[in-house]
Amino acid sequence: MHGQHEERYDLVVIGCGPAGEKAAAQAAYYGKKVAVVDRATPGGACVHTGTLPSKGLRESALAMVRLRNLGLRGVTCSLAEDVRVEELMAHRDAVCATEVARILHNLDRHGVRLLYGSAELRDPQTVVVTHLHGATTLLHAEAVVIATGARPHRPANLPFDHELVWDSDELLEMSSLPRSLLIYGAGVIGCEYASIFAALGVRVHLIEPRGQVLPFLDRDIAKELLTAFAEAAITIHTDWTYDRCEVLEGEGQHGQVRLWSGERSLQSERLLFAAGRDGNSEGLGLEGLGVKVSKRGHVEVDANYHTGVGKVYAAGDIIGFPSLASASMDQGRLAVCRAFGFDYKSGLGHWLPYGIYTIPECSQVGATEQELQAAGTPFEVGRAFYPANARAQLIGAERGLLKLVFAPHDLKLLGVHVVGERASELVHIGMTAMQLGGTLHTFIDAVYNYPTLSELFKYAAYDGLQRVARRGAFDPPGAADLAEAPLPE
């Protein structure tokens, strides 16, 4: 008979991904006694199946793209026919192991107890932990934070038990590259993998059941990205919803997967289904407590990340949008501050950057042009293109655009949108300026190292001033400089 014992804490966190780790550390920093429960090695999907592993594969693909774009004489770049995917991700294990070690050290230095096992809420203040060896531990706590994350959605009409059909977690466990790939779902994950595999020489068909790919992107950024996709020979199918799927026998070791939409069909060696994620809420006992859970398993919370039941909170991918590791970390911190009344964080950052790690990558913060148009808000834009930037040429970044959206009457920044090399880094410059109430002059008055991609901000600001000047408002400083070096349309 397995034994059972009880432990008491101020806070119990279920799940140790980005949200869970930061929630635990935040509470412990303020002197609370904290326990974290996780079924496996800490890090969650961010470390083990999603964010870091996929970026590891992307960096290998991007290295090939950069080398090709530089066009160095005497240097060729191609993959061996028998290359194994694990060889393309050789640095993944080291990076992930380092991140796990960092998490364990962070928990340890804050005095957080880590328990391995599955957790279930018996009541709002009692968590039952069932360990791998069968014993159970009762954890009593003043507050609970649920941070169990999410997993790929797997519709019942697709044969995921077949080796030719993958979800986005299984994809990274493949042994060899397919020659062709169907990707169903042109959201962030689908677009990222489409560009990565195309860069590795795989023929990619990207299927989107809706009418538009990444509709939340600024229209200029989306246009630039889709042009890059076309150049990479990615075939995009919008308004295409599958009816059924069949796995076909192929020649040699190469089978085929066919998706049908009415009488139309698409066929490739492998299928990646990347349309949505489901919250990991099963088995937690939430329904019995009255915690509301959506059909896709996401826990419903208010603006304070409170479930409405006792002192049970939830943060991270388990609550759905925006499902960003960066946002999840602060959600976890905020949930704890609300639970215990810490006067530390008053809310999630007003400006939330969004990064899409396609090739080329995209990132944006603030309002898009189409959002302002729909709201009837006056705006103007300024653009700077990578082909006119010396650093972009030096690193082989052939395509890219940085776009500033601003108010024409006072030049205050309303949004920053980037597509191109290091977009997810560059956007932070714009975000910081926005947080400080910056205007176009924030960039025009700054001196940037030359040559750098950061200079794109200055020339996008000059471009914006020129556009305002054409309205007859004023003659912008720097107009002569721009006239000497026109930006491509």
N, C-alpha and C positions, 0 to 999 in steps of 0.2 A: 504494500500500500504506500502510495506516494505521500510524502509529508507536505504540510502547508504551514506557512508562518505569515505573520503580519508585520508591516512596516508603515510608519507614518511620515508624511512629507507635507510641506506647504504646497508644492506643485508637482503634478505628474504630467509628463509630456509623452504622448504616444506617437512614435515616429521620430527618426533622427536624420531627416534630410535637412535642407537649408532652413526651413521654418522651425522645425523642432529643435535643432541645435541652437539657433539664436534665441529662441524662447527660453530654453533651459539656462543658457549663459546669462541672459538678461536678469532672470529671477535670482540666480545664484549671486550675481554681482551685487544685488541689493540685500544679500544676507538670507535669502530664502533657502530652505532645504528642498532639494530638487532631485527627482528621479526621472530617467528617460527609459522608455521601453521600445525596443526595436526587434523585429523578427530576424534580422540579418546584420551584416556589417554596416555600421553607420555610413550615411552619405546619401541614401535614397537613390532615386532614378537619376538625379543630377550627377552623381559620381559614378554609378555602376552601369546604367543602361542608356542614359540619355545625353545630357548636356556635354560632359567632358569626353566620353567615348566618341560621340559623333563628331565633336570638334577635333579630336585626334585624327580621325579619318579625313576630315576636311583639310587639315593642315598638310597632310601628305598629298592630297589632290591639288591643293593650292600651290604647293612647291613646284609641281609639274607645270601648272599653268604659268606661273611666273617665269620659269626657265624657258618655256616655249615663247612667251611674249618678248623676252629679251632678245631673242634671235641671235644668240652668240655663234659666230662662225666656228666650226669644228666641234660644236657641242650638240649632241642629239639627246632627246629625252623620250623614252618609251618604256612601257611595262613589259616585263617578261611574260610570255604566254602562260606560264605555270605559277605566276605570282600568287601567293596566299594572302588573304585579307589580313591575317594576323601580322604579316610582315609589313603591311602598309600602316599598321597601328602599333608598331613595336614600342613606341614611347607611351602608349595609352596606359599600360599597366603601371609603369613607373609614376606617371602623373597621378593616377587614381590612388595608388598606394600612398603617395605623399599627402594627398588630400585627406584620406582616411586617418593617417597618422596625425595630421593637424587637428582634425575633429576630436579624436580621442584625447589629444593633449589639451585641447580647449576645455573639454568636459572635466578632465582630471584637475586642471589648475583652478577650476571654479568649484571643485568639490561636488560635482554632479555624479550621482550613482547611475550606472548604465546596466540595465537588465535585458537579457535576451529572451525573447518569447513572444507569444501573441497576447494581445490585451483585449479585455472586454469590460465595459462599464456596468457594474452591478447596480449602481445608483450614481448620482452626480458627484459623489465624493469617494467612491470606492472603485478601484480598478483591479480586476482579477488578471494576473499574469500567469499564463500556462507556459512553462519552460519546455525546451526541446526534449528533455528527459522525462517529462510528464508531471513533475512536481508543480505546485501552484503557490503563488505569493499574492497576498492581499495587500494592496497599497491604498492607504487612506490619505486623502489630501484635501486641502481647502479648495484648490482649483485644479482643473484639468484642461490641457490644450491638446486638441486632436490635430496631428500633422502627418497623416499617413500617406499623403501624396496621391498619385493617380497612375493609371496604366493605360496602354493602348486599347481603344475600343475594338472589339472583335465580334462583328455580326455573325449570327448563327448560320447564315447561308454561304459562308466561305470556309473551305476546308483547311483550317489552320494546322490540322494535324499532318498535312502533307508538307514535305520538305521544300516544295516549290512556292509555297504561299507563306509570307512572313508578315508579322507586325513590326513596328519600329524598334521594339526591344530585341526580337529575334534576329533582325537584319544584321546586327553587329557580330553575331555568332557564326555567320556564314564562313565556309572554308575557302571558297574561290569566287572570283568575280563572274557574274553571268555576262553573256554577250548582249543581252537585251533585257529590259526591265519595264514592267508596267507599274506605275505608281498611282494608286487611287486616292485622291485627296490632295488638292493643290493649296493646302494651308501652309503654315510655317514649316512644319516637319517635312511635308511632301516636297515643297520647293527646295528646302535645304538639301535633301537627299538627291533630288533630281539633278541639281547642279554639281554635286559631288561626284555622282556616278558618271555623268556626262563627261566631266573632266578626266575621269579614269578610262574613258574610251567606250563606255557602255551606251548602247542605243536606248534612249529613254522616251517613253510615252507618259506624259503627265495628264491625268484625268481629273477634271473638276466638275462635280454635279451642278454647281451653281454657274451663273453666267460670267463670273469674273474671278481672276486669280488675285488673291491678296487685296480685296477691295478697300481695306482700311489704310493702305499706303497712299501717300500723296500721288496724284496722277502722273506727275513728271517722273517720280522715282519708279513707279510701277512700269511706265513705258520704257525707261532705260533698262530696267531689270529684264523685262520680257524681250527686249532687243538682244540683250546678252544671251538669254536662253536660246533664242533663234540662232544666234551665231554658234552656240554650242551644240546645235542640231537636236535640241529638245523639242519634241512634238507635243503641243498642248491641245487638249480636247476639252472644251467647256460645254456646259449644258449636256453632260453625258453621264447618265445614271445606269449602272449595271443592273440587269435582271437576274443573271445567273453566271456561275463560274464553272468551268470544267478543266480538269487536268488531263493533258494529252501525253501519250508516249512519244518520245523524240528519238532522233538518231544518236547512237552512242550514249554518252552520259547526260545529254542535254534534253530534258523534257520541255514541255510547253504548257503555259497556262493561258486560257482564253476567257475573256470577259465578254458577255453578250449584253447589248442594249437594244432590245427589239430584234430586228433582223441584222443589225450591225454588230461587228465583233472586233476586238483587238487582241493580239496574241504576242506573247514574249516568253522568254525562258523562265522568268520569275515574276511574281506579283508581290508588291509591297502595299499593304492597306494602311493608309495614314490619315484616316478621316475621324479625328476626335479622340478624346481620352475619357476614361471613366474613373470616378473617384474611388479610392480604396476604403469604402465604408462598411463592407460586409463583415459580419462577425464582431462588430464593436458594441452591439447591444443598443444602438442609438434609437431605433424605432420604439423600443420598450420604454425609453426615457422620455419620449416625446420630442426628440430632436428631429427636425425636418430634413429629409434627404431627397434630392431630385431623382428623376428616373435614371439619370446617368451616374448616380452615386455620389453627387457632390453635396456636401453639407451646407445648409443655408444658414447664413449669419447676418447680423446687422452691421452698421458702420463701425462698430467697436469690436467686431469679430466674435460677438457673443451669440451663442446658439439659441438663447432664450430660455435655457434650462439651467437652473442652479448657477454654478460658476464654471460651466463648461464652455470653452472657447474652441475655435478652429482657425487654422491659418495654412497658407500654402496651396498647393495644387488641389487639395481635397475640397476647397471651396470654389474651384473653377477659375474663371477669368480673373487676372490676366495670365496665370500659370507661368510666371517668370521666376527664376531662381532669385533674382535680385529683389523683386517685390516680396517674394515669400519670406525672405530673411527679415525684412522690416515688419511684415505682417505678424510674424512670430513675436518680435519684440513688442509691438503695439498691443497684441493680445494680452501679454503678461502685464504691461503697464496698466491696461484697463482692469485686469483681474485684481490687481493689488493696489491700485491707485497711485502708482509711481508717477511723480511729476517729471517725466523725462521726455517722452515723445508724444506730441499732441496729435499726430496723424501721419499717414503715408505721405511722402514727398509730393508736393503739388505737381511737379513736373516728373513724369515717369517715362524714362527712355525705353524704347522698344528696339531690340536688336534681332535681326534675321541673318543667320550665318550661311547665306547662299554664296555662290561665287558669280558675280561680286556680291559682297555683303551689303545689307541695308540697315539703316537705323534712323529713327525719328523721335522727336519729342515736341509736344505742343500741337497746335492746330494745323490741319492740312488746308490746302487751298479750297478743296470742295466743301469742307466743313464750314468754312467762313462764308462761302458763297451761299450755302443752304441757310445760314443764319442771317444773311443780309448784312454781315459785318464788313466795312470797308477794309481793304488790304492791298498790299502791293508785294511783289516778290523780287528777289535778286538771285541770280544764278552764276555759278562758276563751274566750268567743266574741267575735268581731269586732263584732257589732251592739251590744255593751255598751261598746265602746271609742270614745272621742270622736274620736281621730285617724282611725280607720277610717271613721267617718261623714263626716269632713271630706274625705277623699280618694275617697269613693264606693266603698269596699270593703264591699260589702253582705254578703258571705258569707265566713266564715273561722272557724278554730278553732285554738287552741294547747293542746296536751295534754302534761302532765308525767306520766311514769310513775316511781314511786319505791317504795322499801322502806318498809313501814309502821312497822317497829320503830325505825329510826334516821333516816327521812325522806331517805335518800340517793338521789340521782337515778339512774335506770336507763335512761331514754330521754326524748327530746324530739321531739315530732311537731307539725308545723304545716301547715295548709292555708290559703291566703289571700294577700293582697297582701304581697310582700317576705318570703315564708316562707323563701327560701333565704338571706336575710340574717339573719333573726331566729334561725334555728336555731343560728347560731354562738355566740350568747349562752349558750344552753343547753349547747352542746358545751364551751365554755370552762369553765363551771361544773362539768361532769362531769369534765373533765380534772384539775381541782383538788380533786376529791372533794366537790363541793358537795352541799348538801341544800336542802330547801324554804326554809330560813331564809336561804340565800344570796340569794334573790330578795326575801323579806319584809323583810330588813334593808337592802336597797338602796333608794336614792331615785332614781326615774326622772324624766326631764323629762316635763312634762305640756303638751299632750297628745302621746303617742307610742304606737306599737304595742308598744314594749318593755314598757309597763305590763302587757301581757297576762301576762307571766311572774309578776308579783306576785300578780295575781288568780287565776291558775291555781294558784299555791302556796297561797293562802288557801283556795281550793276544796278542794285536797287535804287541808289541815289539818282542815277541817270534816268531811270524810269519815272521817278517822282518829278524830276526836272522837266521831263517831256510834258508833264501836266501843267507846266508853267509856274510851279511853286517857287523854285529857286535853281541856281546853277551850282551843282554839287562840286565840292572840292574833289580832286582826283579824276575828274572827267577827262582831262587831257591825257593822263596816264593810260586810261582805258582805251582812249581813241587810238593810241599807238599800238596797242596789243588787243585787237578785238577778240572776243570770246566766240567759239563756234556756236552756231545755232543748234 
